[in-house]
Amino acid sequence: MSETERTKILLVEDDIPLANAVRISLVARKYDVQVATTATAATQLASKWQPDAVLLDLGLPDMSGLEVLRSLRSWSSIPVIVVSARHDQPGKINALDEGADDYVTKPFAVGELLARLRAALRRVPDSTQQEQPVVTTSDGRLEVDLALSQARVDGQPVHLTPREWGIVEYLVRRKGQLVPKADLLQTVWGPNYSRETNYLRVFISQVRQKLERDPAAPQHFLTELGVGYRFMP
């Protein structure tokens, strides 16, 4: 396997000796590793470098590692394994509810961490192809930048309201999948919404007006009559 084909692991850890020990173990097993010691550096590296998996400490100096997790989950479903000294059950549940794939408590055996990493990577074998922060339609006209929360038509940013962006982001992150109306309503408007399908009709129409070449004959934001919506790039 060439250097460019190595699986990329982002290690987010502010304990330098521990980070070095884990990095050495990963490199010895032919992983390509980058280390971030702050949440800010982690989010920047994740967007630019696009790792295949993240090992994430929660106790970072500038902000909680949960903020990194939320940022990642706004555009990506790459595996995230939380590695933390917090042993309390509510903390573990919270991290998993926020989108972590697994949780390892410190101190840990490196062998166990590597096994959990391999298992997480096996569950998403196509993650390097699926989880690009910028999704571009087949004609190249529309770009949806999930990392920057921005849509561009012919290279120019398009202003979307928060709810319009919420619809676009949710559908694009599930490109090709049928999204039920209730799921979209509850995600964008809140858990108490499930029947207000008229909201969706209005906002989907607005999204098409802004992003489709021909809003009357949409190619990307499609309606599945009586069921929901689908984004097709």
C-alpha positions in Angstrom: 0.0 0.0 0.0 1.4 3.4 -0.9 1.6 6.4 1.4 -1.3 8.1 -0.3 -3.5 5.0 0.2 -3.0 4.8 3.9 -6.1 5.2 6.2 -6.0 8.7 7.7 -6.6 9.0 11.4 -7.1 12.3 13.2 -6.0 12.1 16.8 -7.4 14.9 19.0 -5.5 14.8 22.3 -3.9 17.6 24.4 -1.9 15.2 26.6 1.3 15.3 24.5 3.0 12.1 25.9 -0.2 10.1 25.4 -0.8 11.6 21.9 2.8 10.6 20.9 2.4 7.1 22.3 -0.9 6.5 20.4 0.5 8.1 17.3 3.6 5.9 17.3 1.3 2.8 17.6 -0.9 3.9 14.7 2.0 4.8 12.4 3.6 1.4 13.2 0.4 -0.2 11.8 0.6 1.8 8.6 -2.0 4.5 9.5 -1.4 8.1 8.3 -1.8 10.2 11.5 -2.3 13.9 12.2 -2.5 15.2 15.8 -4.6 18.1 17.0 -4.2 19.4 20.5 -7.1 21.9 20.5 -10.7 21.7 19.3 -10.1 24.6 16.9 -7.2 22.8 15.2 -9.2 19.6 15.1 -12.2 21.1 13.2 -9.8 22.8 10.8 -7.8 19.6 10.1 -11.0 17.5 9.8 -12.3 19.8 7.1 -9.1 20.2 5.1 -7.5 16.8 5.6 -10.7 14.7 5.6 -9.6 11.8 7.8 -11.2 8.4 7.6 -11.7 8.3 11.4 -11.2 10.4 14.5 -10.0 9.6 18.0 -11.4 12.4 20.1 -10.5 13.4 23.7 -13.3 15.4 25.3 -11.2 17.5 27.7 -9.6 20.0 25.4 -8.1 23.3 26.4 -10.1 25.7 24.3 -13.6 24.0 24.3 -15.2 20.7 24.8 -14.5 17.8 22.5 -18.3 17.6 22.1 -18.1 20.8 20.0 -15.7 19.0 17.7 -18.1 16.1 17.5 -21.1 18.3 16.7 -19.1 20.2 14.0 -18.1 16.9 12.4 -21.6 15.6 12.5 -22.9 18.7 10.7 -21.3 17.4 7.5 -19.8 14.0 8.0 -20.6 10.5 9.4 -16.9 9.3 9.6 -16.2 7.1 12.6 -15.5 9.0 15.8 -14.2 7.2 18.9 -14.3 9.2 22.0 -11.3 8.6 24.2 -11.9 10.2 27.6 -11.0 10.1 31.3 -14.7 10.6 32.1 -16.1 7.3 33.4 -19.6 8.5 34.3 -22.5 6.8 32.5 -24.4 10.0 31.6 -21.2 11.4 30.0 -20.8 8.3 27.8 -24.5 8.3 26.8 -24.3 12.0 26.0 -21.3 11.5 23.7 -23.0 8.6 21.9 -26.2 10.6 21.6 -24.2 13.4 20.0 -23.0 11.0 17.3 -19.9 9.2 18.6 -19.5 5.7 17.3 -17.7 4.3 20.4 -16.3 5.4 23.8 -13.1 4.3 25.4 -12.1 5.4 28.9 -8.6 6.3 30.1 -6.4 4.5 31.0 -6.8 2.1 28.1 -4.9 -0.7 26.4 -3.7 0.4 23.0 -4.6 -3.0 21.6 -8.2 -2.5 22.6 -8.3 1.0 21.1 -6.9 -0.3 17.8 -9.4 -3.1 17.7 -12.3 -0.7 18.2 -10.8 1.6 15.5 -10.6 -1.3 13.1 -14.2 -2.3 13.9 -15.5 1.3 13.3 -13.6 1.5 10.0 -15.1 -1.8 8.8 -18.6 -0.5 9.4 -18.1 2.3 6.9 -15.9 0.9 4.1 -16.8 3.6 1.6 -16.5 6.6 4.0 -13.6 8.2 2.1 -15.9 8.4 -1.0 -19.1 9.3 0.8 -18.1 11.9 3.3 -16.8 14.8 1.3 -17.6 18.2 2.9 -18.5 19.6 -0.5 -21.2 17.8 -2.5 -21.4 18.8 -6.2 -24.2 17.9 -8.6 -23.3 15.9 -11.7 -23.4 19.0 -13.9 -21.2 21.0 -11.6 -23.7 23.8 -11.3 -24.7 23.3 -7.6 -22.2 22.9 -4.7 -23.3 22.3 -1.2 -20.5 22.9 1.3 -21.5 21.1 4.5 -18.4 22.3 6.4 -19.1 26.0 5.7 -22.9 25.7 5.7 -23.1 27.3 2.3 -24.7 26.5 -1.1 -23.2 27.8 -4.3 -24.7 28.0 -7.8 -22.1 28.5 -10.6 -19.6 29.3 -7.9 -21.6 32.1 -6.3 -22.9 31.8 -2.7 -26.7 31.7 -2.5 -28.4 33.1 0.6 -30.6 30.5 2.4 -32.6 31.1 5.5 -31.8 28.9 8.5 -34.8 26.6 7.8 -34.0 26.4 4.1 -30.4 25.5 4.9 -31.7 22.9 7.4 -33.7 21.2 4.7 -30.8 21.3 2.2 -28.3 20.0 4.7 -30.4 17.1 6.0 -31.3 16.0 2.5 -27.8 16.4 1.1 -26.2 14.4 4.0 -28.6 11.6 3.0 -28.1 11.9 -0.8 -30.0 9.4 -2.8 -32.0 8.3 0.2 -35.7 8.8 0.7 -36.3 11.1 3.7 -39.8 10.8 5.3 -41.6 14.0 5.8 -41.9 13.6 9.6 -38.1 13.1 9.8 -37.4 16.3 7.9 -40.0 18.3 9.9 -38.7 17.1 13.3 -35.1 17.8 12.4 -35.7 21.3 11.0 -38.6 22.5 13.0 -38.3 20.5 16.2 -39.5 17.2 17.8 -43.1 18.5 18.3 -43.6 18.8 14.5 -44.6 15.9 12.4 -47.9 16.7 10.6 -47.2 20.3 9.3 -46.4 19.1 5.8 -47.6 22.4 4.4 -44.4 23.9 5.9 -42.3 21.5 3.9 -44.1 22.3 0.6 -43.5 26.0 1.0 -39.8 25.7 2.0 -39.0 23.0 -0.5 -40.5 25.3 -3.2 -38.2 28.2 -2.0 -35.2 25.9 -2.0 -35.9 24.9 -5.6 -36.4 28.5 -6.7 -32.9 29.3 -5.4 -31.0 26.2 -6.3 -32.6 24.3 -9.2 -32.0 25.3 -12.8 -35.7 24.8 -13.5 -37.8 24.9 -10.3 -40.8 23.6 -12.1 -38.9 20.5 -13.2 -36.4 19.9 -10.3 -33.5 17.6 -10.9 -32.0 17.5 -7.4 -34.6 18.2 -4.7 -37.2 15.6 -5.6 -40.7 14.8 -4.1 -41.7 11.3 -3.5 -45.5 11.8 -3.5 -47.1 11.0 -0.2 -43.9 9.9 1.5 -41.1 12.4 1.6 -38.2 14.0 -0.3 -34.9 12.9 -1.8 -31.7 14.7 -2.9 -30.1 13.4 -6.1 -26.8 14.9 -7.1 
